[in-house]
């Protein structure tokens, strides 16, 4: 920084594709700060270091940063870069703030520049400073890509490309640049292993009205697959050549990009093009699952329910005679899922939080230092699987001994909110932010709340967190996206008492037509019992009791045919009517 006259350096949780979960090569913020959560921004000045993250990671960040010079700044609004405000308050005029351009979208850069324009502080695009000091930095991944079979996708890559080109023609553009890894994987019916838990691969894509170009490490693509894709006019170029390729597109052409995800370096490479339009059609197309995908998703959730039955049955029996570490149970969840057909891996690292650890929203148990689960208290388990026929994400909170009134009240209010959202009937065009209050209403009535969003979109053998839709108490982003028929979204209200317990109940729900014209409703597709021993029945109304009983009847009916006798009896017990 000193050698380049830089007064502050911003290090995001990002890669050149604006990914949420990163290949290890780009985990710079985690390397420099020691904070390992998936979301956060580090800022280093000549005298101070700060880390900004959101409510999911407050407790985790406090622990991981406690032995460092990094100061935690709690970020309550992730849409607004508070660290820029902080820098403006601590830096004198004529200071220089630097960023590594490929790690920031053009939208972010322009927002920073607008904020800094009120003070005489310069924003400089520089080289990757972390690379100068991270001597044992992992290389960029080179894992092979593979096809996601048509029997799962329900639509060929040719059909998807035809539909995209029709959209391009309607928008009057001849070129389209896609930088997001999940959109590229979905569009070409390809998957990879470059990111832990996310079956994507590092690449850029450029599509014109006749051909498609994949910018990817040549070693990732086997010759037979490359030949097959070339037959569909899909060409392969080295990953690093994307910049030169874009610079050679004619200035009179028209190109479609997404300003929220295109990085500053790529935007500079197309700056000569006079007509740049904004949009990412694949994002919405990917979010609306087709009937083939929905059928497979429901099948994968039966398999997931079977795996969870085996896992929780195992846990119950182990706890009769000995404790089980949080880490060990996370491993068992992955093992039992691995016994199911078409399993690929976890959809995220399992969150197994016992007692106070359950209050750490995105807790990760350490192998050498995780809590021992005993036959007492409350356990929160949030986990998911990647199957070739679906991506799963489920949270259950269970009582390991008779719960006290405080826990039962909070749990029941979380459950009431979960049911209210699951039962929602709403006009077409309703946004996730309008529905979010349904999940919070009963907690609010008791002076309680949770600080994370209520739900996120879920991919199909893709990222477990998939834009654009979701439920959150805001107006932009996922909260401002209309819920459309075929969207798969999580429903996961919670409540957390620091150092005491965490509660979250999560199912996946699919938007579908209701019996009323112009209205939609949700179908709950996750299949696993909800712990009824934590319920304070006096807080429930008749409709809520009926929903719980009907849900458990469906769980039993769909899981029992796939279970051995001892597991059938266990499920019947857990699904008893209340």
N, C-alpha and C positions, 0 to 999 in steps of 0.2 A: 504493500500500500504506500509506504513512504517513498519507494523508488518511482512510483507513478503519480505522486502528489494526490493520493486518494485519502479523503478524510473519513469516509465511512463506506463499508462494503456490505451489501445485502445478499444473504444466502437463503434461497427459498427451499421448500420441499418439492422439487420439480426436476424434470428432464426436458429435452428439446421437444417433447410431445405433450407437455403439460399434464403428465400422468399423476394420479394420486399415489399409486404404489409404484416403486421405482426399481429398476435394475440396480444392483449394488454399486455399479460404476458411478451412478449419479446420487448416491446417498451422502452428499457433501454436508448438508446441514446436520445430519446425525453424527458424521465423523468429527466435525469441528466443535460441536456443542456437547455431545454425549446424550442428547435427548433423542429417543428412538421412536417416538410416536409418528404416525403417518402424516400429520399436518402440523406445520409450524414454520416460522421464519426467524433466522438468526441475523442479527445486525452487529457488526464489529466496527467500533470507532478507534481512534488512537488511544483512548483512555477507558472505554467501557465496552461491555458485551451484553446484549440483551436477546431474549428469546420470547417470541410471541406465539401463543397457541390458544386453542379454543377450549371450551368447558369439558370436552371429552377427556382432555389430557392434563387438567390442572393438577390433580393429585400426583399423577405419574411424573409430570415435569418437575414438580417441586422436589421429588425424591431424586430424580436423575441429575438435576442441576445443583443439588445441595453442596457438592464438593468442588464445584467449579466457580469461575468468576462470572458466569452468565447469570443475569438477573431475569426472573420470570415476569413477563407482562401478560396479564390475562386478557385475552382477546374475546370480547363478548359479541362482536359483529364481524364475522369472517369476510363480509363483502367490503369492508372498509379498512384500508391499510393504516392502522393506528401507528405503526412503526415509522411511517413517513412523518406524521405529526410529531412524534417524539424526536426524530432527527432534526426537524425544523426548530424544535425548542432548545436543542443542546448544541447545534452547530452554528458557528458565526457566519455572517455573510461571506460570499465568495468561496465557500467550501465546495468540495466535490464529492458527490455520492456516486459510487460505481456499482454496476450490475453486470453479470455475465449474460449477454443478450439472448443466447439460445434458451436460457432457463426462464425467460419471462415472455408473456404474450405481448403483442403490440398494444392491446387494450390496457394492460397493466402499465406499460411504459408511458402511454399517453396520460393515464390517470396520475402517475407520479409527476410527470412534467407539469400538469395543470396545477397540482397542489404546490409544487416547488416554485411555480411562477410568482407566487405571492411573496417570496423571499429570494434574495440573490444567492441561490444555491444551484449549482450545475449538476445535471445527471449525465454520467459518462458510461457509455457501453465499452466494456473492457474485455480482455481475455479472461479465461477461467483461472482466477488467482489460487483457488484451492489446489489446482493441479500442480502448482509450483511447490507446494509444501506437503501434499499427501503422497509420500514416496512409495507406499505399498498399495496404491489404489487398484481396485479390481479392474480388469479389462472389460471392454464392452462385450455383452453376451453374444455367443455364436451358436445357440441351440438350434437344432433343425426344426423347420416348420412342417406341418402335416395338414391333410385335408380334414375338414369337418363334413362328414358324409351327408349326402342329399337326403338319406332316410331320416336324418335328424333335422336338417335345416328346413325341409319342405319347399325350398326354392333354390334353383341353381344360381351360381355366380353370374352366369350369362343373363338370367332374368333380372337379377338385382342391378347389373350394370345397365341393362336396357331401361329399367325404370329410372335409374339415376340420370341417364342421358336424356330421357324424356323431360325430367325436371330441369336439367341444364338448358335444354332447348326452350322450355317455357320461360326460363329466366333470361334467355338470350345471352348465354355465355358459351364459349367454345372450350374452356378449360376449367378444371376443378382440382384444387390442391387439398388433400386430406392429410392431416398430421397426427391425428389421435389414433392410438394403437388399436383400441377396441373397434372403432369404425372400420379401419382397414381390415382387421381380421374378419369382421362380420361380412363386409362387402364381398370379399374374395372367398368366403367359406374356407378360410385357413386358420390354423391355430398354431401356437408356439409355446416355448417354455422359458422366455427371457425374463419374466417377472414372477417372483414367488406368488403362488396362489392365483395368478391371473393368466390364463392360457393365451397370451398375446406375444407378439414378436416385434422387435425394433425395426421400423421401416417407415418410409414416407410413400405416399401414392399420389400420382398425377393422372387424371383421366381427361381425355379429350373425346370428341364425338365418334372417334373410330378406334382408338387404342387406349390401353392403360399401361402405366409405368410403375413398377415397384422398385423403390430404391432401398436395397437390402444387401447385407453381407452375402456374397455369392456362396459361401460355405454353408449357409442355412438351407439351401434349396437343393434337394437331390435331383440328379439329371432327369429321371423319369417324370418327376413332378414338374420340373421346369419345362420340359417338352410339352406336357399336357396343357400347361397354362399358356405357353406360347401359341398353341393351336387356337386359343381364345383371344388372340391379339393382346396378350399381357406380356410386356417386355420387362427385362430385368437390367438394372443399372446399379453400380456401387452406391452404397448409402451416402457417402460424402459428396457424390456428384449432383445431389439435388440442387445445390446453390447455383452451379454453373448452368444446369438444365433450365432452371427458372429464368435466369438472366437472358437466355437465348430465345425465350418466347417473345414474339413480335410485340412491339409497344402498342400496336393498334388492335391487339386481341382483347378479349374480355375474359376475366378469370373470376371464379367463385372461391372464396376462402371463408374461414371462420375466425373473426378477429379476437375471439376469446381464447383461441388455442394456437393460432399461428405465432411462432416465436419471432422475436425482433430481427434475427438474422435472416430468416426466410422472407419476412416482410420487406426488408431492404432489397432482397434479390428480385422482388417483383415491383419495386417502386417505379420502374420505368414504364410499366403497363398503365395506360391512361384510364381504363375502365375496370375497377376492382369492386366486385359485389360481395356482400356478406351473407353467409348462410352455410349450413352443414346438413343437407337433406338426409343423410344416412342416420343421423342421431335420432330423429323421430321415427324413421322407418324401422330402425333396429329396436326401438322401445315398444312398438306395437307388434306383439307376438302373433304369428300366423297360427292357424288351427293345428298344423302339424307340430309346431313348437309347443303350443299349449298342451297338447296331448302328451308329449314327452315330458314336459315339466311336471305334470300331475303324476306321471309314472315315477319320475325321479324322486318325488316327495314321498311316495309310498316306500321306496327303497330307503330313503333317508329316515323315515319313521321306524322302519325295521331295524336299521343300524342303531338308532338312538335307544330303542327298546333293549337291544342287547347290551348297550353301554351302561344305561342307568340300572338295569337289572344286575349287571356285574358290580357296579358301585355299591348298590344296596347290600349285596352279599359280602363284599369285601369289608364293609364297615361294621359288620357284625363282630368281626374278630380283630380288625386292625385299621389304622388310618391309611388314607390314600393321599398322596401329594396332588396338588392342583395340576402340576406338570404331567404326572403319570396319567391322570384322568383325561387330560387333553390328548395324550398319545393314544389312549384307548378309544376315544371318539374317532380318531383318524383310522385306527386299525379296523374297527367294526364297519366303518364306511367302506374301507378298502375291500371288504368281502362282498360288496355288492357289484352287480354287473355294470360295466361301462364306467367304473370309477376312474377318475384321473388324479385327484388330489384334494386338499382342503381349499375352500374358497377364501379363507383367511385364517390366520393363526387363531386357534380356539381361545376364547376368553373364559377361563375357569376361575371365578372369583369367590373365595370362601370368606364369609363374614365381612369384615371391613374392606377386603380386596374387591368385593362385589360393587362397592361404591366408586371404584376406579373404572370409568365407563369403558375405556378400551384397554383394560388391564391385560398384561402378558406375563404369565407365570415363568419364572426363571428355573431352569432345571436344577441348579445347585442351591436355590434358596426360595422355594415356593412353600406356601402354607400347607399344613397337613389337614385334610378334610376329616372331620370326626362326626360321630353320631349326635351332633348338637348344632344348633344355629341354622343359618340360611346359606344356600349355595346358589350362585348365579352362573349359568352356563350359556354362552353365546357361541355358536359354532356353525359351520356349513361345509358343504362338499361340492366339488366340481365333478360332474358326470358328463359324459358326452351327450346325454339327453337332458341336461338341466343344471342350473346352479342353485344351491339351497342356502338358506340363512335362517336360523331359528334360535330363539332365546327362551329358556325356561328357568324359572326361579323355584327352588324346592326347599321345603322345610325338612331338616334332619332331626328335629325334636319339636315338641309342641311349641308353636310360636306365641309371643306375647301379643297383647292387644295393639300395641303401636305398629308392629310389623303386619298384623292381619288387616288393620285399617288401611295402611298405605298400599298393601298388595291388592286389596279389594278395589280401591279407588283406581289403581292402575288398570286392573282388569275391566272395570266399568268403562274406562276410556277406550280400552282396546275393543271392547264389544261395540261401543257407540260408533267408532270408526268403521268397524267391520260391517255394521248394519246400515251404514249410510246409504240413502237414496238421494241423488243429486242431479240437477240439470246438466245436460251436456255443455261443456265449456267451463265447468267449475274447476277452479285451480286448487292445488294442494294446500296452499295457504289458507283457503277458505274452510277446508275440512279439518285442519290441524287442531282447532279449538275443541273439537269433539273428544279428542284424546286427553285433553288437559282439564276439561270442565270440572270433573269430580275431584281432582287434586286441588285445583284452585279454590273450590268451595271449602277446603280444609286448610287453606293457607300453604299449600305445597305446590311444587313445580319441578320440571326437569329442564335442563338447559340445552340438550341436544335436539335435533330434529326428530319428528315422529316416524319418518319413513323415507326410504330412498328407492329409486328404481333398481331392478336386479336384471342382470344380463342372462343370456341363454348360452350356457357353457362359455361365459365371458366374465367380465368384471362383476363382482358382487355389488359394487356401488356403480350404478349406471345412470347417467343423466338421460333425459332432461327433467323427469318428473320426481315428485316426492312430496312429503308433508312436512312443513316447517312454519314457525310463526314469523313470517316475513312476507314481502310482496314480490321480490325478484327471484331470479334463479329457479330452483326446483319449485319453490313455493308459488311462483308466478306462472307455472306451466299447467295447462289444462290436462286433467285426467281423461284419457281417451280409452275407448274400448280396446281391450287386448293388452293394456299395460300391466306389468307385473311389478308390484311395489311392496315394500315391507311395512308392517304395522307394528310399531315397537315403542309404546310409551313406557316410562320408567319412573323410579323415584330412588334417591340415593341419600343416605345419611353417612357422612364421612366417618371412617374408623368404626362403623357399626354394621351396616348391611347395604346391599344394593338389590333393587327389584327391577326387572324388565320382563315383559311378556311380548314375544315377537312371533308373528306368523306372516307368511306371504299371502297377498291378496291380488286377485285379477279383476280388473274392471270389465263389466259386461253389461249388456242391455237389461233394463228392468222391465217390469210389466207395464210401466207408464211410458207413453211415447215421448221421446226427447229426454228421457232420464236414464241414468246409469246406476249401477249398484256394484257391490263387490262380492266375489266368491272367495272364501278362505280356502286355500289349497294345501297349506301345511298340515301334516297329520301326526300329532303326538300329544299325549295328555297334558292338560294344564293342572298344576297341583291344587287340588281342592281343599287340602288340609290348611292352607293359608287363607282361606276365604272367611270373611265375617259375613255370614248369610243375611244378617239383619240389615246390611247396607244395600243388598241387591233387591231389585224389583222382579216381578214375575217374568217379564220379558227377558231379562238378563239370565235368570235361572234357566229358562227354556232354551236360550242360546247355548249355554254351557252344556246342558244335557244333550241337545241335538248335536253339538260339535263332538262330544265324546262318543255318542252313538256312531257317528260317521267314522271317527278314528278307529273304533273297535271293528266296525264292519269292513273297513278297507285294509287294516293291518293284520287281523287275525288269520285270514287265508294264507298269509306268507310267513307265519310264525309256528315254531314248534310248541308243543302242548304247554310246557312250563312258562313260556313267554305269553301264550294266549291267556293263561290264568292271571298273569301279572297285569296285562293290559286290561282285562275285564275288571280287575280290582281298581285300577287307576281311573277307569272310565265309568265307575258307578254313578248313578244319578244322585244329585244333591237335592 
